[in-house]
Amino acid sequence: MGQTTVTQQEGQVTVKQRHTFKTTCAYQASYFYGLLWYQQRKGQAPQLVSYQAAAGSKQSGRLTTLLNTTGKYSLLQLEEVEVSDSALYLCAVQ
């Protein structure tokens, strides 16, 4: 059974309203079927906001994710941030 390691950018990030938030996730996996991004607001369960199985970019509203399967990393970008976007952004590999 192969081992999977996921490393996220550390720490709290403060972003002004209407600015852009970016965070990265790197992974090492023997087998890779997709990368998932979750948003977890305080006191709530994580909610899936993006899933990508193939390299490239994916956009949904203000949220864009980029998956680089060669470099084995993903970038999440959230534009025009609002107070309601305050949350933990977590990645996972499938």
PDB file of N, CA, C and O in Angstrom:
ATOM      1  N   MET A   1       0.850  -1.190   0.000  1.00  0.00           N
ATOM      2  CA  MET A   1       0.000   0.000   0.000  1.00  0.00           C
ATOM      3  C   MET A   1       0.887   1.242   0.000  1.00  0.00           C
ATOM      4  O   MET A   1       1.768   1.361   0.852  1.00  0.00           O
ATOM      5  N   GLY A   2       0.675   2.173  -0.939  1.00  0.00           N
ATOM      6  CA  GLY A   2       1.508   3.358  -1.042  1.00  0.00           C
ATOM      7  C   GLY A   2       1.153   4.404  -0.009  1.00  0.00           C
ATOM      8  O   GLY A   2       0.027   4.466   0.484  1.00  0.00           O
ATOM      9  N   GLN A   3       2.142   5.225   0.306  1.00  0.00           N
ATOM     10  CA  GLN A   3       1.948   6.301   1.277  1.00  0.00           C
ATOM     11  C   GLN A   3       1.624   7.601   0.560  1.00  0.00           C
ATOM     12  O   GLN A   3       2.166   7.889  -0.507  1.00  0.00           O
ATOM     13  N   THR A   4       0.736   8.381   1.156  1.00  0.00           N
ATOM     14  CA  THR A   4       0.375   9.694   0.625  1.00  0.00           C
ATOM     15  C   THR A   4       0.702  10.767   1.649  1.00  0.00           C
ATOM     16  O   THR A   4       0.343  10.647   2.820  1.00  0.00           O
ATOM     17  N   THR A   5       1.379  11.809   1.209  1.00  0.00           N
ATOM     18  CA  THR A   5       1.712  12.949   2.067  1.00  0.00           C
ATOM     19  C   THR A   5       1.159  14.219   1.432  1.00  0.00           C
ATOM     20  O   THR A   5       1.371  14.483   0.248  1.00  0.00           O
ATOM     21  N   VAL A   6       0.453  14.993   2.233  1.00  0.00           N
ATOM     22  CA  VAL A   6      -0.110  16.261   1.772  1.00  0.00           C
ATOM     23  C   VAL A   6       0.422  17.372   2.663  1.00  0.00           C
ATOM     24  O   VAL A   6       0.358  17.276   3.889  1.00  0.00           O
ATOM     25  N   THR A   7       0.944  18.420   2.050  1.00  0.00           N
ATOM     26  CA  THR A   7       1.510  19.548   2.796  1.00  0.00           C
ATOM     27  C   THR A   7       0.843  20.835   2.342  1.00  0.00           C
ATOM     28  O   THR A   7       0.841  21.165   1.156  1.00  0.00           O
ATOM     29  N   GLN A   8       0.281  21.552   3.296  1.00  0.00           N
ATOM     30  CA  GLN A   8      -0.370  22.830   2.976  1.00  0.00           C
ATOM     31  C   GLN A   8       0.443  23.993   3.483  1.00  0.00           C
ATOM     32  O   GLN A   8       1.236  23.866   4.417  1.00  0.00           O
ATOM     33  N   GLN A   9       0.231  25.128   2.851  1.00  0.00           N
ATOM     34  CA  GLN A   9       0.790  26.393   3.313  1.00  0.00           C
ATOM     35  C   GLN A   9       0.330  26.599   4.755  1.00  0.00           C
ATOM     36  O   GLN A   9      -0.851  26.439   5.066  1.00  0.00           O
ATOM     37  N   GLU A  10       1.258  26.952   5.621  1.00  0.00           N
ATOM     38  CA  GLU A  10       0.933  27.043   7.039  1.00  0.00           C
ATOM     39  C   GLU A  10       0.387  28.414   7.432  1.00  0.00           C
ATOM     40  O   GLU A  10       0.617  29.430   6.775  1.00  0.00           O
ATOM     41  N   GLY A  11      -0.345  28.381   8.536  1.00  0.00           N
ATOM     42  CA  GLY A  11      -0.692  29.616   9.215  1.00  0.00           C
ATOM     43  C   GLY A  11      -1.940  30.323   8.722  1.00  0.00           C
ATOM     44  O   GLY A  11      -2.529  29.982   7.697  1.00  0.00           O
ATOM     45  N   GLN A  12      -2.310  31.320   9.501  1.00  0.00           N
ATOM     46  CA  GLN A  12      -3.486  32.139   9.199  1.00  0.00           C
ATOM     47  C   GLN A  12      -3.121  33.234   8.220  1.00  0.00           C
ATOM     48  O   GLN A  12      -2.058  33.848   8.318  1.00  0.00           O
ATOM     49  N   VAL A  13      -4.004  33.469   7.286  1.00  0.00           N
ATOM     50  CA  VAL A  13      -3.792  34.519   6.295  1.00  0.00           C
ATOM     51  C   VAL A  13      -4.905  35.547   6.443  1.00  0.00           C
ATOM     52  O   VAL A  13      -6.081  35.191   6.518  1.00  0.00           O
ATOM     53  N   THR A  14      -4.530  36.820   6.486  1.00  0.00           N
ATOM     54  CA  THR A  14      -5.506  37.900   6.547  1.00  0.00           C
ATOM     55  C   THR A  14      -5.546  38.587   5.190  1.00  0.00           C
ATOM     56  O   THR A  14      -4.520  39.023   4.669  1.00  0.00           O
ATOM     57  N   VAL A  15      -6.734  38.676   4.633  1.00  0.00           N
ATOM     58  CA  VAL A  15      -6.920  39.284   3.319  1.00  0.00           C
ATOM     59  C   VAL A  15      -7.981  40.371   3.439  1.00  0.00           C
ATOM     60  O   VAL A  15      -9.024  40.162   4.059  1.00  0.00           O
ATOM     61  N   LYS A  16      -7.717  41.510   2.856  1.00  0.00           N
ATOM     62  CA  LYS A  16      -8.703  42.587   2.867  1.00  0.00           C
ATOM     63  C   LYS A  16      -9.881  42.220   1.974  1.00  0.00           C
ATOM     64  O   LYS A  16      -9.728  41.504   0.985  1.00  0.00           O
ATOM     65  N   GLN A  17     -11.054  42.720   2.338  1.00  0.00           N
ATOM     66  CA  GLN A  17     -12.242  42.503   1.515  1.00  0.00           C
ATOM     67  C   GLN A  17     -11.995  42.994   0.085  1.00  0.00           C
ATOM     68  O   GLN A  17     -11.368  44.028  -0.146  1.00  0.00           O
ATOM     69  N   ARG A  18     -12.511  42.213  -0.854  1.00  0.00           N
ATOM     70  CA  ARG A  18     -12.425  42.476  -2.289  1.00  0.00           C
ATOM     71  C   ARG A  18     -11.048  42.210  -2.882  1.00  0.00           C
ATOM     72  O   ARG A  18     -10.827  42.417  -4.076  1.00  0.00           O
ATOM     73  N   HIS A  19     -10.116  41.747  -2.036  1.00  0.00           N
ATOM     74  CA  HIS A  19      -8.811  41.344  -2.540  1.00  0.00           C
ATOM     75  C   HIS A  19      -8.844  39.847  -2.858  1.00  0.00           C
ATOM     76  O   HIS A  19      -9.891  39.211  -2.738  1.00  0.00           O
ATOM     77  N   THR A  20      -7.706  39.286  -3.261  1.00  0.00           N
ATOM     78  CA  THR A  20      -7.627  37.884  -3.665  1.00  0.00           C
ATOM     79  C   THR A  20      -6.848  37.062  -2.640  1.00  0.00           C
ATOM     80  O   THR A  20      -5.781  37.469  -2.180  1.00  0.00           O
ATOM     81  N   PHE A  21      -7.394  35.912  -2.297  1.00  0.00           N
ATOM     82  CA  PHE A  21      -6.770  34.970  -1.373  1.00  0.00           C
ATOM     83  C   PHE A  21      -6.215  33.797  -2.185  1.00  0.00           C
ATOM     84  O   PHE A  21      -6.886  33.269  -3.073  1.00  0.00           O
ATOM     85  N   LYS A  22      -4.973  33.396  -1.864  1.00  0.00           N
ATOM     86  CA  LYS A  22      -4.373  32.247  -2.518  1.00  0.00           C
ATOM     87  C   LYS A  22      -3.755  31.329  -1.478  1.00  0.00           C
ATOM     88  O   LYS A  22      -3.188  31.794  -0.489  1.00  0.00           O
ATOM     89  N   THR A  23      -3.863  30.035  -1.701  1.00  0.00           N
ATOM     90  CA  THR A  23      -3.187  29.072  -0.840  1.00  0.00           C
ATOM     91  C   THR A  23      -2.790  27.870  -1.679  1.00  0.00           C
ATOM     92  O   THR A  23      -3.409  27.573  -2.701  1.00  0.00           O
ATOM     93  N   THR A  24      -1.749  27.186  -1.232  1.00  0.00           N
ATOM     94  CA  THR A  24      -1.219  26.076  -2.013  1.00  0.00           C
ATOM     95  C   THR A  24      -1.225  24.775  -1.224  1.00  0.00           C
ATOM     96  O   THR A  24      -1.289  24.758   0.005  1.00  0.00           O
ATOM     97  N   CYS A  25      -1.156  23.703  -1.970  1.00  0.00           N
ATOM     98  CA  CYS A  25      -1.153  22.357  -1.398  1.00  0.00           C
ATOM     99  C   CYS A  25      -0.227  21.506  -2.261  1.00  0.00           C
ATOM    100  O   CYS A  25      -0.395  21.440  -3.479  1.00  0.00           O
ATOM    101  N   ALA A  26       0.744  20.860  -1.636  1.00  0.00           N
ATOM    102  CA  ALA A  26       1.646  19.954  -2.344  1.00  0.00           C
ATOM    103  C   ALA A  26       1.382  18.530  -1.865  1.00  0.00           C
ATOM    104  O   ALA A  26       0.980  18.312  -0.722  1.00  0.00           O
ATOM    105  N   TYR A  27       1.610  17.576  -2.742  1.00  0.00           N
ATOM    106  CA  TYR A  27       1.344  16.199  -2.366  1.00  0.00           C
ATOM    107  C   TYR A  27       2.366  15.251  -2.974  1.00  0.00           C
ATOM    108  O   TYR A  27       2.981  15.537  -4.001  1.00  0.00           O
ATOM    109  N   GLN A  28       2.527  14.121  -2.312  1.00  0.00           N
ATOM    110  CA  GLN A  28       3.297  13.001  -2.833  1.00  0.00           C
ATOM    111  C   GLN A  28       2.412  11.772  -2.657  1.00  0.00           C
ATOM    112  O   GLN A  28       1.976  11.467  -1.547  1.00  0.00           O
ATOM    113  N   ALA A  29       2.155  11.082  -3.733  1.00  0.00           N
ATOM    114  CA  ALA A  29       1.247   9.932  -3.668  1.00  0.00           C
ATOM    115  C   ALA A  29       1.668   8.880  -4.682  1.00  0.00           C
ATOM    116  O   ALA A  29       2.022   9.195  -5.818  1.00  0.00           O
ATOM    117  N   SER A  30       1.623   7.632  -4.254  1.00  0.00           N
ATOM    118  CA  SER A  30       1.916   6.528  -5.162  1.00  0.00           C
ATOM    119  C   SER A  30       0.819   6.397  -6.209  1.00  0.00           C
ATOM    120  O   SER A  30       1.082   6.090  -7.372  1.00  0.00           O
ATOM    121  N   TYR A  31      -0.392   6.631  -5.785  1.00  0.00           N
ATOM    122  CA  TYR A  31      -1.551   6.585  -6.669  1.00  0.00           C
ATOM    123  C   TYR A  31      -2.321   7.881  -6.511  1.00  0.00           C
ATOM    124  O   TYR A  31      -2.488   8.378  -5.398  1.00  0.00           O
ATOM    125  N   PHE A  32      -2.791   8.429  -7.621  1.00  0.00           N
ATOM    126  CA  PHE A  32      -3.511   9.701  -7.568  1.00  0.00           C
ATOM    127  C   PHE A  32      -4.758   9.613  -8.438  1.00  0.00           C
ATOM    128  O   PHE A  32      -4.693   9.301  -9.627  1.00  0.00           O
ATOM    129  N   TYR A  33      -5.893   9.897  -7.810  1.00  0.00           N
ATOM    130  CA  TYR A  33      -7.168   9.869  -8.538  1.00  0.00           C
ATOM    131  C   TYR A  33      -7.846  11.238  -8.564  1.00  0.00           C
ATOM    132  O   TYR A  33      -8.759  11.466  -9.357  1.00  0.00           O
ATOM    133  N   GLY A  34      -7.403  12.139  -7.705  1.00  0.00           N
ATOM    134  CA  GLY A  34      -7.985  13.468  -7.697  1.00  0.00           C
ATOM    135  C   GLY A  34      -7.562  14.255  -6.476  1.00  0.00           C
ATOM    136  O   GLY A  34      -7.114  13.689  -5.479  1.00  0.00           O
ATOM    137  N   LEU A  35      -7.707  15.571  -6.565  1.00  0.00           N
ATOM    138  CA  LEU A  35      -7.406  16.456  -5.445  1.00  0.00           C
ATOM    139  C   LEU A  35      -8.667  17.222  -5.079  1.00  0.00           C
ATOM    140  O   LEU A  35      -9.361  17.764  -5.939  1.00  0.00           O
ATOM    141  N   LEU A  36      -8.939  17.251  -3.805  1.00  0.00           N
ATOM    142  CA  LEU A  36     -10.155  17.876  -3.299  1.00  0.00           C
ATOM    143  C   LEU A  36      -9.798  19.064  -2.421  1.00  0.00           C
ATOM    144  O   LEU A  36      -8.843  19.014  -1.645  1.00  0.00           O
ATOM    145  N   TRP A  37     -10.571  20.127  -2.551  1.00  0.00           N
ATOM    146  CA  TRP A  37     -10.463  21.291  -1.665  1.00  0.00           C
ATOM    147  C   TRP A  37     -11.765  21.412  -0.877  1.00  0.00           C
ATOM    148  O   TRP A  37     -12.862  21.316  -1.428  1.00  0.00           O
ATOM    149  N   TYR A  38     -11.610  21.623   0.424  1.00  0.00           N
ATOM    150  CA  TYR A  38     -12.749  21.801   1.315  1.00  0.00           C
ATOM    151  C   TYR A  38     -12.687  23.168   1.965  1.00  0.00           C
ATOM    152  O   TYR A  38     -11.609  23.713   2.203  1.00  0.00           O
ATOM    153  N   GLN A  39     -13.852  23.710   2.247  1.00  0.00           N
ATOM    154  CA  GLN A  39     -13.987  24.929   3.047  1.00  0.00           C
ATOM    155  C   GLN A  39     -14.637  24.528   4.367  1.00  0.00           C
ATOM    156  O   GLN A  39     -15.699  23.906   4.380  1.00  0.00           O
ATOM    157  N   GLN A  40     -13.999  24.887   5.466  1.00  0.00           N
ATOM    158  CA  GLN A  40     -14.574  24.578   6.777  1.00  0.00           C
ATOM    159  C   GLN A  40     -14.734  25.849   7.591  1.00  0.00           C
ATOM    160  O   GLN A  40     -13.762  26.427   8.079  1.00  0.00           O
ATOM    161  N   ARG A  41     -15.972  26.266   7.723  1.00  0.00           N
ATOM    162  CA  ARG A  41     -16.263  27.429   8.559  1.00  0.00           C
ATOM    163  C   ARG A  41     -16.289  26.995  10.017  1.00  0.00           C
ATOM    164  O   ARG A  41     -16.528  25.828  10.326  1.00  0.00           O
ATOM    165  N   LYS A  42     -16.042  27.948  10.905  1.00  0.00           N
ATOM    166  CA  LYS A  42     -15.956  27.658  12.331  1.00  0.00           C
ATOM    167  C   LYS A  42     -17.234  26.978  12.825  1.00  0.00           C
ATOM    168  O   LYS A  42     -18.342  27.458  12.587  1.00  0.00           O
ATOM    169  N   GLY A  43     -17.056  25.853  13.515  1.00  0.00           N
ATOM    170  CA  GLY A  43     -18.179  25.131  14.091  1.00  0.00           C
ATOM    171  C   GLY A  43     -18.967  24.291  13.108  1.00  0.00           C
ATOM    172  O   GLY A  43     -19.994  23.716  13.470  1.00  0.00           O
ATOM    173  N   GLN A  44     -18.502  24.209  11.861  1.00  0.00           N
ATOM    174  CA  GLN A  44     -19.228  23.456  10.838  1.00  0.00           C
ATOM    175  C   GLN A  44     -18.355  22.347  10.257  1.00  0.00           C
ATOM    176  O   GLN A  44     -17.133  22.355  10.413  1.00  0.00           O
ATOM    177  N   ALA A  45     -18.987  21.412   9.599  1.00  0.00           N
ATOM    178  CA  ALA A  45     -18.265  20.341   8.919  1.00  0.00           C
ATOM    179  C   ALA A  45     -17.659  20.873   7.625  1.00  0.00           C
ATOM    180  O   ALA A  45     -18.182  21.824   7.045  1.00  0.00           O
ATOM    181  N   PRO A  46     -16.568  20.273   7.169  1.00  0.00           N
ATOM    182  CA  PRO A  46     -15.991  20.705   5.889  1.00  0.00           C
ATOM    183  C   PRO A  46     -16.964  20.491   4.737  1.00  0.00           C
ATOM    184  O   PRO A  46     -17.700  19.505   4.695  1.00  0.00           O
ATOM    185  N   GLN A  47     -16.949  21.439   3.802  1.00  0.00           N
ATOM    186  CA  GLN A  47     -17.791  21.358   2.608  1.00  0.00           C
ATOM    187  C   GLN A  47     -16.878  21.317   1.378  1.00  0.00           C
ATOM    188  O   GLN A  47     -15.958  22.125   1.251  1.00  0.00           O
ATOM    189  N   LEU A  48     -17.139  20.382   0.488  1.00  0.00           N
ATOM    190  CA  LEU A  48     -16.337  20.264  -0.722  1.00  0.00           C
ATOM    191  C   LEU A  48     -16.605  21.456  -1.639  1.00  0.00           C
ATOM    192  O   LEU A  48     -17.752  21.748  -1.976  1.00  0.00           O
ATOM    193  N   VAL A  49     -15.523  22.143  -2.040  1.00  0.00           N
ATOM    194  CA  VAL A  49     -15.694  23.289  -2.942  1.00  0.00           C
ATOM    195  C   VAL A  49     -15.063  23.048  -4.305  1.00  0.00           C
ATOM    196  O   VAL A  49     -15.375  23.754  -5.264  1.00  0.00           O
ATOM    197  N   SER A  50     -14.170  22.048  -4.405  1.00  0.00           N
ATOM    198  CA  SER A  50     -13.554  21.757  -5.697  1.00  0.00           C
ATOM    199  C   SER A  50     -13.003  20.346  -5.713  1.00  0.00           C
ATOM    200  O   SER A  50     -12.459  19.857  -4.723  1.00  0.00           O
ATOM    201  N   TYR A  51     -13.156  19.696  -6.873  1.00  0.00           N
ATOM    202  CA  TYR A  51     -12.553  18.378  -7.096  1.00  0.00           C
ATOM    203  C   TYR A  51     -11.948  18.378  -8.492  1.00  0.00           C
ATOM    204  O   TYR A  51     -12.604  18.753  -9.464  1.00  0.00           O
ATOM    205  N   GLN A  52     -10.691  17.954  -8.582  1.00  0.00           N
ATOM    206  CA  GLN A  52     -10.022  17.871  -9.875  1.00  0.00           C
ATOM    207  C   GLN A  52      -9.275  16.562  -9.994  1.00  0.00           C
ATOM    208  O   GLN A  52      -8.519  16.179  -9.101  1.00  0.00           O
ATOM    209  N   ALA A  53      -9.492  15.878 -11.107  1.00  0.00           N
ATOM    210  CA  ALA A  53      -8.790  14.628 -11.375  1.00  0.00           C
ATOM    211  C   ALA A  53      -7.743  14.807 -12.468  1.00  0.00           C
ATOM    212  O   ALA A  53      -6.838  13.983 -12.603  1.00  0.00           O
ATOM    213  N   ALA A  54      -7.860  15.874 -13.244  1.00  0.00           N
ATOM    214  CA  ALA A  54      -6.941  16.112 -14.356  1.00  0.00           C
ATOM    215  C   ALA A  54      -6.252  17.461 -14.190  1.00  0.00           C
ATOM    216  O   ALA A  54      -6.795  18.386 -13.586  1.00  0.00           O
ATOM    217  N   ALA A  55      -5.058  17.549 -14.734  1.00  0.00           N
ATOM    218  CA  ALA A  55      -4.284  18.792 -14.646  1.00  0.00           C
ATOM    219  C   ALA A  55      -4.994  19.931 -15.370  1.00  0.00           C
ATOM    220  O   ALA A  55      -5.753  19.724 -16.316  1.00  0.00           O
ATOM    221  N   GLY A  56      -4.717  21.139 -14.888  1.00  0.00           N
ATOM    222  CA  GLY A  56      -5.311  22.320 -15.500  1.00  0.00           C
ATOM    223  C   GLY A  56      -6.023  23.161 -14.472  1.00  0.00           C
ATOM    224  O   GLY A  56      -5.880  22.948 -13.268  1.00  0.00           O
ATOM    225  N   SER A  57      -6.787  24.110 -14.949  1.00  0.00           N
ATOM    226  CA  SER A  57      -7.507  25.004 -14.044  1.00  0.00           C
ATOM    227  C   SER A  57      -9.003  24.739 -14.127  1.00  0.00           C
ATOM    228  O   SER A  57      -9.522  24.259 -15.134  1.00  0.00           O
ATOM    229  N   LYS A  58      -9.670  25.068 -13.039  1.00  0.00           N
ATOM    230  CA  LYS A  58     -11.111  24.886 -12.938  1.00  0.00           C
ATOM    231  C   LYS A  58     -11.667  26.096 -12.199  1.00  0.00           C
ATOM    232  O   LYS A  58     -11.150  26.483 -11.151  1.00  0.00           O
ATOM    233  N   GLN A  59     -12.713  26.688 -12.744  1.00  0.00           N
ATOM    234  CA  GLN A  59     -13.298  27.875 -12.131  1.00  0.00           C
ATOM    235  C   GLN A  59     -14.756  27.645 -11.811  1.00  0.00           C
ATOM    236  O   GLN A  59     -15.500  27.051 -12.591  1.00  0.00           O
ATOM    237  N   SER A  60     -15.144  28.126 -10.651  1.00  0.00           N
ATOM    238  CA  SER A  60     -16.547  28.097 -10.233  1.00  0.00           C
ATOM    239  C   SER A  60     -16.822  29.402  -9.496  1.00  0.00           C
ATOM    240  O   SER A  60     -16.462  29.552  -8.329  1.00  0.00           O
ATOM    241  N   GLY A  61     -17.453  30.333 -10.175  1.00  0.00           N
ATOM    242  CA  GLY A  61     -17.694  31.638  -9.575  1.00  0.00           C
ATOM    243  C   GLY A  61     -16.393  32.350  -9.278  1.00  0.00           C
ATOM    244  O   GLY A  61     -15.566  32.538 -10.170  1.00  0.00           O
ATOM    245  N   ARG A  62     -16.204  32.746  -8.031  1.00  0.00           N
ATOM    246  CA  ARG A  62     -15.004  33.475  -7.617  1.00  0.00           C
ATOM    247  C   ARG A  62     -13.835  32.549  -7.288  1.00  0.00           C
ATOM    248  O   ARG A  62     -12.723  33.010  -7.033  1.00  0.00           O
ATOM    249  N   LEU A  63     -14.092  31.246  -7.297  1.00  0.00           N
ATOM    250  CA  LEU A  63     -13.088  30.263  -6.888  1.00  0.00           C
ATOM    251  C   LEU A  63     -12.436  29.602  -8.104  1.00  0.00           C
ATOM    252  O   LEU A  63     -13.117  29.077  -8.986  1.00  0.00           O
ATOM    253  N   THR A  64     -11.118  29.639  -8.129  1.00  0.00           N
ATOM    254  CA  THR A  64     -10.366  28.964  -9.175  1.00  0.00           C
ATOM    255  C   THR A  64      -9.357  28.033  -8.529  1.00  0.00           C
ATOM    256  O   THR A  64      -8.684  28.406  -7.568  1.00  0.00           O
ATOM    257  N   THR A  65      -9.250  26.812  -9.059  1.00  0.00           N
ATOM    258  CA  THR A  65      -8.210  25.894  -8.611  1.00  0.00           C
ATOM    259  C   THR A  65      -7.364  25.494  -9.804  1.00  0.00           C
ATOM    260  O   THR A  65      -7.858  25.348 -10.923  1.00  0.00           O
ATOM    261  N   LEU A  66      -6.091  25.323  -9.541  1.00  0.00           N
ATOM    262  CA  LEU A  66      -5.141  24.892 -10.555  1.00  0.00           C
ATOM    263  C   LEU A  66      -4.474  23.630 -10.044  1.00  0.00           C
ATOM    264  O   LEU A  66      -3.972  23.604  -8.920  1.00  0.00           O
ATOM    265  N   LEU A  67      -4.464  22.590 -10.851  1.00  0.00           N
ATOM    266  CA  LEU A  67      -3.808  21.341 -10.484  1.00  0.00           C
ATOM    267  C   LEU A  67      -2.654  21.077 -11.434  1.00  0.00           C
ATOM    268  O   LEU A  67      -2.832  21.020 -12.650  1.00  0.00           O
ATOM    269  N   ASN A  68      -1.469  20.916 -10.861  1.00  0.00           N
ATOM    270  CA  ASN A  68      -0.277  20.577 -11.621  1.00  0.00           C
ATOM    271  C   ASN A  68       0.141  19.167 -11.201  1.00  0.00           C
ATOM    272  O   ASN A  68       0.692  18.973 -10.117  1.00  0.00           O
ATOM    273  N   THR A  69      -0.120  18.201 -12.051  1.00  0.00           N
ATOM    274  CA  THR A  69       0.159  16.807 -11.696  1.00  0.00           C
ATOM    275  C   THR A  69       1.621  16.438 -11.916  1.00  0.00           C
ATOM    276  O   THR A  69       2.085  15.409 -11.424  1.00  0.00           O
ATOM    277  N   THR A  70       2.350  17.277 -12.657  1.00  0.00           N
ATOM    278  CA  THR A  70       3.785  17.046 -12.832  1.00  0.00           C
ATOM    279  C   THR A  70       4.546  17.524 -11.599  1.00  0.00           C
ATOM    280  O   THR A  70       5.366  16.798 -11.036  1.00  0.00           O
ATOM    281  N   GLY A  71       4.259  18.753 -11.194  1.00  0.00           N
ATOM    282  CA  GLY A  71       4.879  19.297  -9.990  1.00  0.00           C
ATOM    283  C   GLY A  71       4.225  18.815  -8.714  1.00  0.00           C
ATOM    284  O   GLY A  71       4.752  19.039  -7.624  1.00  0.00           O
ATOM    285  N   LYS A  72       3.094  18.164  -8.832  1.00  0.00           N
ATOM    286  CA  LYS A  72       2.331  17.613  -7.707  1.00  0.00           C
ATOM    287  C   LYS A  72       1.950  18.690  -6.690  1.00  0.00           C
ATOM    288  O   LYS A  72       2.300  18.616  -5.512  1.00  0.00           O
ATOM    289  N   TYR A  73       1.227  19.686  -7.184  1.00  0.00           N
ATOM    290  CA  TYR A  73       0.709  20.715  -6.287  1.00  0.00           C
ATOM    291  C   TYR A  73      -0.587  21.265  -6.855  1.00  0.00           C
ATOM    292  O   TYR A  73      -0.908  21.091  -8.031  1.00  0.00           O
ATOM    293  N   SER A  74      -1.314  21.932  -5.978  1.00  0.00           N
ATOM    294  CA  SER A  74      -2.548  22.609  -6.374  1.00  0.00           C
ATOM    295  C   SER A  74      -2.566  23.998  -5.759  1.00  0.00           C
ATOM    296  O   SER A  74      -2.052  24.223  -4.663  1.00  0.00           O
ATOM    297  N   LEU A  75      -3.162  24.907  -6.480  1.00  0.00           N
ATOM    298  CA  LEU A  75      -3.344  26.288  -6.013  1.00  0.00           C
ATOM    299  C   LEU A  75      -4.836  26.577  -5.954  1.00  0.00           C
ATOM    300  O   LEU A  75      -5.569  26.295  -6.901  1.00  0.00           O
ATOM    301  N   LEU A  76      -5.273  27.133  -4.855  1.00  0.00           N
ATOM    302  CA  LEU A  76      -6.642  27.609  -4.724  1.00  0.00           C
ATOM    303  C   LEU A  76      -6.594  29.123  -4.681  1.00  0.00           C
ATOM    304  O   LEU A  76      -5.811  29.707  -3.933  1.00  0.00           O
ATOM    305  N   GLN A  77      -7.432  29.755  -5.486  1.00  0.00           N
ATOM    306  CA  GLN A  77      -7.500  31.217  -5.532  1.00  0.00           C
ATOM    307  C   GLN A  77      -8.948  31.653  -5.406  1.00  0.00           C
ATOM    308  O   GLN A  77      -9.819  31.182  -6.137  1.00  0.00           O
ATOM    309  N   LEU A  78      -9.191  32.553  -4.475  1.00  0.00           N
ATOM    310  CA  LEU A  78     -10.529  33.076  -4.242  1.00  0.00           C
ATOM    311  C   LEU A  78     -10.487  34.586  -4.438  1.00  0.00           C
ATOM    312  O   LEU A  78      -9.793  35.301  -3.716  1.00  0.00           O
ATOM    313  N   GLU A  79     -11.229  35.049  -5.408  1.00  0.00           N
ATOM    314  CA  GLU A  79     -11.217  36.472  -5.755  1.00  0.00           C
ATOM    315  C   GLU A  79     -12.332  37.231  -5.052  1.00  0.00           C
ATOM    316  O   GLU A  79     -13.343  36.656  -4.649  1.00  0.00           O
ATOM    317  N   GLU A  80     -12.124  38.536  -4.915  1.00  0.00           N
ATOM    318  CA  GLU A  80     -13.144  39.419  -4.338  1.00  0.00           C
ATOM    319  C   GLU A  80     -13.661  38.868  -3.002  1.00  0.00           C
ATOM    320  O   GLU A  80     -14.865  38.701  -2.810  1.00  0.00           O
ATOM    321  N   VAL A  81     -12.727  38.590  -2.088  1.00  0.00           N
ATOM    322  CA  VAL A  81     -13.113  37.933  -0.847  1.00  0.00           C
ATOM    323  C   VAL A  81     -14.098  38.764  -0.032  1.00  0.00           C
ATOM    324  O   VAL A  81     -14.078  39.995  -0.035  1.00  0.00           O
ATOM    325  N   GLU A  82     -14.955  38.031   0.662  1.00  0.00           N
ATOM    326  CA  GLU A  82     -15.973  38.627   1.524  1.00  0.00           C
ATOM    327  C   GLU A  82     -15.790  38.089   2.939  1.00  0.00           C
ATOM    328  O   GLU A  82     -15.091  37.097   3.143  1.00  0.00           O
ATOM    329  N   VAL A  83     -16.409  38.734   3.900  1.00  0.00           N
ATOM    330  CA  VAL A  83     -16.318  38.283   5.287  1.00  0.00           C
ATOM    331  C   VAL A  83     -16.805  36.841   5.414  1.00  0.00           C
ATOM    332  O   VAL A  83     -16.268  36.072   6.211  1.00  0.00           O
ATOM    333  N   SER A  84     -17.803  36.479   4.642  1.00  0.00           N
ATOM    334  CA  SER A  84     -18.372  35.127   4.710  1.00  0.00           C
ATOM    335  C   SER A  84     -17.425  34.052   4.182  1.00  0.00           C
ATOM    336  O   SER A  84     -17.698  32.861   4.331  1.00  0.00           O
ATOM    337  N   ASP A  85     -16.306  34.464   3.561  1.00  0.00           N
ATOM    338  CA  ASP A  85     -15.311  33.505   3.082  1.00  0.00           C
ATOM    339  C   ASP A  85     -14.335  33.090   4.185  1.00  0.00           C
ATOM    340  O   ASP A  85     -13.488  32.223   3.971  1.00  0.00           O
ATOM    341  N   SER A  86     -14.452  33.702   5.356  1.00  0.00           N
ATOM    342  CA  SER A  86     -13.552  33.371   6.472  1.00  0.00           C
ATOM    343  C   SER A  86     -13.750  31.902   6.854  1.00  0.00           C
ATOM    344  O   SER A  86     -14.846  31.494   7.239  1.00  0.00           O
ATOM    345  N   ALA A  87     -12.679  31.117   6.743  1.00  0.00           N
ATOM    346  CA  ALA A  87     -12.783  29.678   6.953  1.00  0.00           C
ATOM    347  C   ALA A  87     -11.405  29.056   6.858  1.00  0.00           C
ATOM    348  O   ALA A  87     -10.427  29.705   6.488  1.00  0.00           O
ATOM    349  N   LEU A  88     -11.356  27.774   7.203  1.00  0.00           N
ATOM    350  CA  LEU A  88     -10.186  26.961   6.892  1.00  0.00           C
ATOM    351  C   LEU A  88     -10.373  26.409   5.482  1.00  0.00           C
ATOM    352  O   LEU A  88     -11.473  26.003   5.109  1.00  0.00           O
ATOM    353  N   TYR A  89      -9.305  26.397   4.710  1.00  0.00           N
ATOM    354  CA  TYR A  89      -9.335  25.802   3.378  1.00  0.00           C
ATOM    355  C   TYR A  89      -8.374  24.620   3.393  1.00  0.00           C
ATOM    356  O   TYR A  89      -7.165  24.784   3.561  1.00  0.00           O
ATOM    357  N   LEU A  90      -8.928  23.443   3.218  1.00  0.00           N
ATOM    358  CA  LEU A  90      -8.192  22.201   3.415  1.00  0.00           C
ATOM    359  C   LEU A  90      -8.146  21.413   2.112  1.00  0.00           C
ATOM    360  O   LEU A  90      -9.120  21.382   1.360  1.00  0.00           O
ATOM    361  N   CYS A  91      -7.019  20.784   1.856  1.00  0.00           N
ATOM    362  CA  CYS A  91      -6.929  19.936   0.665  1.00  0.00           C
ATOM    363  C   CYS A  91      -6.725  18.484   1.075  1.00  0.00           C
ATOM    364  O   CYS A  91      -6.225  18.182   2.158  1.00  0.00           O
ATOM    365  N   ALA A  92      -7.126  17.606   0.180  1.00  0.00           N
ATOM    366  CA  ALA A  92      -6.968  16.173   0.392  1.00  0.00           C
ATOM    367  C   ALA A  92      -6.736  15.508  -0.950  1.00  0.00           C
ATOM    368  O   ALA A  92      -7.170  16.013  -1.985  1.00  0.00           O
ATOM    369  N   VAL A  93      -6.058  14.387  -0.932  1.00  0.00           N
ATOM    370  CA  VAL A  93      -5.779  13.644  -2.152  1.00  0.00           C
ATOM    371  C   VAL A  93      -6.532  12.319  -2.117  1.00  0.00           C
ATOM    372  O   VAL A  93      -6.605  11.649  -1.087  1.00  0.00           O
ATOM    373  N   GLN A  94      -7.084  11.967  -3.257  1.00  0.00           N
ATOM    374  CA  GLN A  94      -7.820  10.709  -3.381  1.00  0.00           C
ATOM    375  C   GLN A  94      -7.018   9.747  -4.237  1.00  0.00           C
ATOM    376  O   GLN A  94      -7.454   8.620  -4.473  1.00  0.00           O
TER     377      GLN A  94
END
